[in-house]
Amino acid sequence: ADEVHQMIQKLPDGYRTVFNLYVMEEYGHKEIAAMLGCSENTSKTQLLKARNMLKKRIVELQNTKEHV
């Protein structure tokens, strides 16, 4: 869990902000868009990119641990 938290902290600012607001704070994309002054599509895209980046890093971490 600590490693995942660190991965979230290393996301680009926009991705991390949207990810935290959507996943952790449970805001909707409409609310996030209003808070950040962006479109709902931008919020959705940044969340998708954040999730994909995290998935990739988690898989890399798992692969690293398997080879140790």
C-alpha positions in Angstrom: 0.0 0.0 0.0 2.9 2.3 0.8 4.4 1.7 -2.7 1.0 2.5 -4.4 0.7 5.7 -2.3 4.2 6.7 -3.5 3.2 5.9 -7.1 0.2 8.2 -6.8 2.3 11.0 -5.4 4.6 10.6 -8.5 1.8 11.1 -11.0 1.9 14.4 -12.9 0.0 17.1 -11.0 -3.1 17.1 -13.1 -3.4 13.4 -13.2 -2.9 13.1 -9.4 -5.4 15.9 -8.6 -8.1 14.3 -10.7 -7.3 10.8 -9.5 -7.5 11.9 -5.8 -10.7 13.9 -6.3 -12.4 11.1 -8.1 -11.1 8.0 -6.4 -10.3 9.2 -2.9 -12.8 12.1 -2.4 -15.5 10.6 -4.6 -16.3 13.7 -6.6 -17.9 13.3 -10.1 -16.3 14.5 -13.3 -18.8 17.4 -13.5 -17.8 18.6 -10.0 -14.1 18.1 -10.7 -14.3 20.1 -14.0 -16.0 23.0 -12.1 -13.3 22.9 -9.4 -10.4 22.8 -11.8 -11.8 25.0 -14.5 -11.6 22.3 -17.2 -14.0 20.3 -19.2 -15.6 17.0 -18.0 -13.8 15.3 -20.9 -10.4 16.6 -19.6 -11.2 15.2 -16.2 -12.2 11.8 -17.6 -9.1 11.7 -19.8 -6.7 12.6 -17.0 -8.3 10.0 -14.8 -7.9 7.4 -17.5 -4.3 8.3 -18.1 -3.6 8.3 -14.3 -5.1 4.8 -14.0 -3.2 3.5 -16.9 0.1 4.9 -15.6 -0.6 3.4 -12.2 -1.4 0.0 -13.7 1.8 0.0 -15.7 3.9 0.9 -12.6 2.2 -1.7 -10.5 2.8 -4.4 -13.1 6.5 -3.3 -13.3 6.7 -3.5 -9.5 5.2 -7.0 -9.4 7.6 -8.2 -12.2 10.5 -6.7 -10.2 9.5 -8.5 -7.0 9.0 -11.8 -8.9 12.6 -11.7 -10.2 14.1 -11.1 -6.8 
